[in-house]
Amino acid sequence: MIQVQSTWFPLIDRNPQKFVPNMFEAKESDYIKATHQVYFSAQYPTFVELPVMKN
C-alpha cells in the first residue's frame, strides 16, 4: 500500500491547503480538501523511489 498525504497529521498538524496568516488561528472553514493524483500510463509514468537501508 502507498499512502500519499500532504501533512503529518496528527504528528504535526493539519494543513489547511491554502495560506492563512496564523496557522494557530485557522478556522474550520479555512481547511479545504486536497486532491492528489497518481498517474499510471505511458504518457504519464509514475514511479516510487525508496531508499535501501543496510542491515
NUFIDREN-411060 format. One line per 5 residues: number of its first residue (from 0); their letters; for each residue z, y, x of N, C-alpha, C, O, CB. Coordinates in steps of 0.05 Angstrom, whole numbers, m for minus. Glycine has a CB too. Layout:
BEGIN
NUM> A> Z,Y,X,Z,Y,X,Z,Y,X,Z,Y,X,Z,Y,X; ...
END
This chain:
BEGIN
0> MIQVQ> 0,m23,17,0,0,0,0,25,18,13,25,39,24,0,m19; m15,44,10,m15,70,24,m6,91,3,m16,93,m19,m43,78,35; 14,107,11,24,128,m6,17,154,6,24,160,29,55,125,m10; 3,171,m9,m5,197,0,12,218,m15,13,218,m39,m36,202,m5; 24,236,1,41,256,m12,40,281,4,32,281,27,70,246,m15
5> STWFP> 47,303,m9,46,329,4,74,340,9,77,364,15,30,349,m12; 94,324,7,121,333,12,139,309,20,131,286,15,133,347,m13; 162,314,31,180,292,38,203,291,18,225,281,25,191,296,66; 199,301,m7,220,300,m27,227,271,m32,209,254,m34,211,314,m53; 252,264,m34,276,280,m34,289,285,m7,310,296,m5,296,268,m52
10> LIDRN> 276,276,15,288,280,41,289,310,49,309,319,60,272,265,63; 268,325,43,267,353,50,270,370,24,293,377,17,241,361,65; 249,375,10,250,390,m15,223,388,m28,203,381,m15,258,419,m10; 222,393,m54,196,393,m68,178,416,m59,188,437,m50,201,394,m98; 153,412,m60,133,432,m52,120,443,m78,109,427,m94,111,420,m33
15> PQKFV> 122,469,m83,111,480,m108,80,480,m108,68,485,m129,121,508,m112; 67,474,m85,38,474,m83,25,501,m86,1,502,m90,27,455,m103; 40,522,m85,30,549,m85,50,567,m71,73,559,m68,23,559,m114; 42,591,m64,60,609,m50,82,620,m68,76,629,m91,45,632,m38; 107,618,m59,129,631,m72,144,646,m50,148,635,m29,148,611,m88
20> PNMFE> 153,671,m55,166,687,m34,191,673,m23,196,675,1,174,713,m45; 206,660,m40,231,647,m31,232,619,m44,235,617,m68,256,664,m38; 230,599,m28,230,571,m37,255,565,m54,253,549,m73,228,552,m14; 277,576,m46,303,570,m60,305,584,m87,323,577,m102,326,578,m42; 287,602,m92,288,616,m118,264,609,m136,259,622,m156,289,646,m114
25> AKESD> 250,588,m128,226,579,m144,235,569,m171,255,554,m174,211,557,m128; 220,577,m191,226,568,m219,211,542,m224,192,535,m209,218,590,m240; 219,528,m245,205,504,m252,175,509,m258,159,492,m252,218,491,m277; 169,532,m269,141,539,m275,125,544,m249,100,544,m251,140,564,m293; 138,548,m226,123,552,m201,112,526,m190,93,526,m174,142,565,m181
30> YIKAT> 122,504,m199,114,478,m188,90,468,m204,91,466,m229,137,457,m190; 68,462,m190,44,452,m203,37,425,m191,45,419,m168,20,472,m200; 23,409,m206,16,382,m198,m6,384,m176,m25,399,m178,6,365,m222; m2,368,m155,m22,366,m134,m39,341,m138,m29,320,m147,m9,366,m106; m65,343,m132,m83,320,m135,m94,314,m107,m105,331,m94,m106,326,m155
35> HQVYF> m90,289,m99,m101,280,m73,m123,260,m78,m121,244,m97,m78,267,m55; m144,262,m63,m167,243,m67,m172,229,m41,m173,241,m19,m192,258,m76; m176,203,m43,m183,187,m20,m211,175,m27,m214,161,m46,m162,164,m14; m230,183,m11,m258,174,m16,m264,148,m1,m254,143,21,m278,196,m7; m281,132,m14,m289,107,m1,m318,102,m9,m324,89,m29,m270,84,m11
40> SAQYP> m336,112,7,m364,108,3,m379,113,29,m367,123,48,m376,126,m20; m404,107,30,m420,112,55,m422,142,60,m422,151,83,m448,100,52; m423,158,39,m426,187,42,m399,199,49,m398,219,65,m436,199,16; m377,189,39,m350,200,44,m332,178,55,m314,168,41,m338,212,19; m337,169,80,m320,148,91,m291,157,96,m287,180,104,m332,136,116
45> TFVEL> m272,140,92,m244,146,96,m233,124,114,m240,101,112,m229,148,69; m215,132,132,m201,112,148,m172,121,152,m165,144,149,m215,108,176; m155,102,158,m127,107,163,m122,99,192,m127,76,199,m109,92,143; m112,118,207,m106,112,235,m76,110,238,m61,129,232,m117,135,254; m67,87,247,m38,82,251,m32,78,280,m48,65,295,m30,57,234
50> PVMKN> m9,87,289,m2,83,317,7,54,321,17,41,303,21,101,325; 2,44,345,11,17,353,35,20,370,34,32,392,m12,0,367; 57,8,362,82,10,377,86,m15,394,82,m37,385,106,14,359; 94,m11,419,101,m34,436,129,m44,430,146,m29,421,99,m25,466; 132,m70,434,159,m82,429,179,m72,448,202,m80,447,157,m112,430
END
